């Protein structure tokens, strides 16, 4: 049962790729930049020129797919010539591979939820983490950093779910979670610097300063490893990021001022009118955060409280960052956590509403009905 939605996602992603026009007509930026930088890595030349995102995770993935496709292609050309002459084939294969990764990540998430709880409906709900957002569906197979940020964030959802449902967190188990969350954090951070706010979520969730420091240390070490191909050009990356902070235009352009107030306000409006699912869930997080701050007994479980705080601050910082440097797709990292945000709020409110006194068939329908309403509203937004 947990494979139904992943298969649907993989099929939709495959249809996107099949019906997509040539990459050279539609997605020059950044598809070909990643293809040729990936080709450099695939040929053993760890010198890349594109480090804006910095995106080395995508370049490493492209290099792997290039080597794999070339191995089974039976081409008589050398690898460089084959990629240059058959760029569209290699780009299409990379897109299908990304589609497979995202579908497998969604399958893994559903499998974890089903194994932990035995509830098929809940597993299905968590697997809606991608379809609940049309901007995520649009970038599901795209050859850009957002598509593999989705992969790492979906996997992180699975480990958040396991963490908040641990009956006893031994030191060994905590160490395991710290390592996994650190690697996933490093992966999405190196994939796209706009994922930076998500680092707050594990920091809030992990208990104790020692574990938080370990998380930051391991994340830094993993990020340093994943950044290896960009070492020759890191100065360009830091210059790019510095210009983004010191200029009010997109990509570090515009005036030498930190923020354009009028554009910032207009971008905030675009953010909150872009997708109803994100807006509704963010406002609910805000209400829950206020309630747990004012009423000490509102949240009975500290893990739920920490996760709500982490999600709220991560979403808020994402909104502020994107409002300064606007493109709606930059919110994709936050969108990946909409379902688990809904779920943890449901867990918090359940004891106060006494769902145990409600007929079981009705109580089980509340969360899926809410999600269905959000999805229908989202479809209306799209069309």
N, C-alpha and C positions, 0 to 999 in steps of 0.2 A: 504493500500500500504506500510506503514512503517513497516509492520511485515514480508515482504517477505525476506529481507536480514537476519534479526534475525533468521527466521525459517531455512534458508539455513545454517547459522553459527551453530545453534543448531543441525541440522542434521549431518553436517560434524563432529562436536565435538562428537556427539553420536556414529558415525561410528568409530572415533578414539578409543573411549572407548571400544566398542564392539569387535573390531578387535585387541585390545591390548592384549598382552600376560599377564600372571599373574604378579601382582605387585612384588611378592617375587622373580621373575626371572629378572625383568627389572628395577624397580625403588625402590630399598631398601632405597636409599638416595634421598630425605628426606621423602618419603611417610610414612614409618613405624615410623620414629621419630615423625612425626606430628600425626599419628594415636594414638600412645601410650601416647603422651603428651596431646592430645585431650581427651583421655580416662580418664586421671588423672583429668582433669577439669570437665568432664562429671560426675564423681563420687564425686565431691565436694572437691577434693584434689588439691588445687592450688599450687602445687609444680611441676615445670617442669624442665627438664634437658637440653632441646635443646633451646638455646637462641641466636644462631649465627646471625640470620638475622635481628632483633630478632624473627619476625614471629609469635607473639602471636595472631595476627588477624586470621591467618590460624588455629591456635590451638583452638581458640574460635569457629570458624566456624565448625571445625571437631567435637568439643564437642557438638554443637547444632545438627549436622546431626546424630551423634551417638545416642543421646537421642531420636530424632525423629524416626529413623529407629528401635531402640529397642522398642519404644512405640507401633509400629504397627507390630512388628515381631511376637508377640505371643509366644516368646521363654520362656521356663520354666527355662532356665539357668539365673543366675544373669548376670548383664550387663557386668562385667569384663570377665567372662568366655565366654559369647556369642561373644564378640568382638575378643577375642583371638582365638576362634575356627572358627570364620567366618570373618577373617581379610579381605579377598578379597571382600566379599560382602559389607562390610562397606567402604572400599576404593573406590570401584566402585560407591557406592551411593554418596560419597563425590565428586567424579569427575563429576558425572551427575549434582550435585547441583551447582558446580562451573560453569559448562557449561550453566546451566539455568541462573545463575546470569549474566554471560557475555552476553548472548543473550538478556536478559531483559535490560541490560545497553545500548546495541546497539539500541534496540527498543525505549527506553526512549530518547536517543540522536536524533534519527530520528523523533520521535514525537515532540520534542521541536523545532527542525528546521522547520518542516512542519507547526506547529501551529504558529510559529513566522513569517514565510515568506509566507506560502501558496504554496511553491515551492517543488513539489514532487521530481524533479530531484536533487535539492540541498540536500534534506533529504537522498536520496539514496547515494549521494556522501559522506556525513558525515558518513553514516553507513559502508562505506568501510574502516573506521579507523582501523579495525582489519585485514580484508583480504589484505590490501595494504602491509602488512609485513608478510613474511612467518615465521619469528621467533616468531611472536605473534600467528599465527595459530598453530604452533608446540606446544606452551605452553598454548593453550586455555583451556584445560581440565586437565592439569598436576596438581598433588597434590604437588605444590611448591609455594613459595610466588609470583612468577611472574604472575601466573594466576589470583590472586585476586588484584594484582597491576593493571592489565588491567581493572578490574571492576571499581575501584575507579577513574582511569584516564579517562576512557570513560565517566563516569558521570561528571567529572570535565570539559570535553570538552563541555558538554551541558550548564553548567553554565558560561563558558567563552563566549560561543555564545550568551547567553542571556545578559550578562553584556555589551558586545560591541555593542549590539543593543538596549540598554535602551535609550529611548528618554529623560528621566529625572530621574536622580539618586537622590532620596530623601534620607535623613539620615536613615529612616527606611529600605528602600530597600538596601542600602549599608550595614547596619548591618546584614541583612539577608544573603547577599552574603559573607560577612566576616565569618559568622558562618559556612555556608555550605562549603566554600573553606577550612576553617580551619579543619573541620572534615575530609574531603576527603584527605587533605594533611597529617594529622596525621595518617590516615588509611594506605596510601601507604608508609609512612615513617616507621611506625612500622612493616609493612609487609616485607619490604626489605630496608635496609639502603642505598642501591645503588640508591634509588629514591630521595635521599637528594637534588640533583640539581633542581628538579622540584619545590621546595619551592620558588625558585626565580621568577617563572612566576606570581603567585598572588602578590608577593611583587612589581613587576614592574607594574602590571595592576591596583592594588588598588591605588586610589589617596589619597594623604595626609599622613603625618607621623603618625597621630593618628590612621588611619585605618590600616596602616602597622604594627604598634605596637600591635594593637588589634589582628590582624591576627596571629602574632608570639605568643602572649600570649595564645590565644584560641587553637592554634595548639599544643602548649606545654601541655596545660591542657588535651586536648583530647588524646594526645599521652600518657600522664601519666596514664589515665584511661585504655587505650587499652593495656598498658604494665603491668597491674596489675598481671597477672599470672607469670610474670618473675621476680618479685621483689626479690624473694629468691635467684636468680642466676644472677643478673645484673652484678656482678663483672666479671663473666665469659664472658659476652657479651662485656663489655668495654675492657677486656683483649684481646679478639679476634679482635676487631676493632683497638686497639692500635698496635697489631702485624702486621695488614695489612698495617698500615701507616709506621711502622718502619722497615719492611722487604720488599725485592723486589720480593718475590715469591708469588704465589697464596695461599690464606687462611693463610696469615701471616707466610709463610715458606720462605726459602731462606736465603740470607745474610742479616745481620743487616745494611742495607743501604736503603735509601728512594726509590731509583729508579735504575733499570737496564736500561741504555740508549739504548742498542741494542734491548732488549726485548720491550721496550716502542715504539721504531720506528717500529719494526715488527708488534706490536699490532695495531698501528695506520694504517698501511697498511691493516691489516685484517679488521679493522673497516670500512674503506672507500671502500673496495672491497667486503664487506659482503653482502650488499643489496643496489641495485641501487636506490631504492626509498628514503632511508635515506640519501644517499650521495647527490643526486640531490637536495632534498629539503633543506638540510643543507647549501649547497653552494648557493642556492637562498636566504636563510635567511641572509647569510653573505653579499651578494651583496646588499640586501635591507637595511641591517643595516648600511653598509658603505654609501649608497646613502642618507639615512635619516639623517645621521650624518653630511655629507658634504653639502647637499642641504636642507635647512631648510623648503622649501615649497614642498618637495617631498611627505611627508605624511601630508595630510590635517586634519586628525583626530588624536587627541592625544591618544585615546584608542588603535587605530591600532598601532601607534608608540610604545606605551608601551608594547603591546602584542608581537610585533616583537622583541623588545629588550629582553623581558623576555624569549621568546622561544630561541633566539639566545644564550644568556648566559647560559641558562639551558642545551641546547644541547652541547655547548662547554665544560662546566664543566663535563657533563656526559662522553663525549669522552675522556677527560683527565683522569678521574677517571678509566674508563674501560681500557684505554691503560696501566695504571699501574697495574691493577688487572683484567686480561683479561678473559672474557668469553662473547661471543657475546650476549647471552641472557640478560646480565646486561644492555643492551641498550633498552630493552623493554619499560621501562617508557618513554623514549624520543620518541620511535616509536609511542606511543599512540597519540601523538600530531602532527603527520605529516599532516593529513588532514586539521586541523584548521590552521596550519602554511601556507599551500597552500591557504586556503580560505582568510585569512587576507591579504596575499600578493596580491591576486587577487583584493580585495577591494581597496588596496592602488593604484594599477596600473590602475584600471578602469578609473578614471577621466583623466589620462594622455593619454590613448589610444583612448578615446572617443568611447567607445563601443555603446553609444547611436546613433552614426551615422552609425553603422554597422547593417545590417539586423538582426533582433532579433534571427532568427533561427541559424545564425552563431555565434553570441555572446554567446548564451547559450551553445554552444557545445565546447567552448574553454577549460574550466576547465575539463569536463568529458573526452575529447579526450586526454588531457595531462595525466590524471590519468590512462586512458586505456593504453597509451604508457608505463607508469611507471610499471603498472601491468604486461604487456607482457614482458618487460625487466626483471622484477623480476622472472617470470616463467622461463625465459632463464637462469637466475642465479641459480635457484634451480635445473634445470635439465641439 
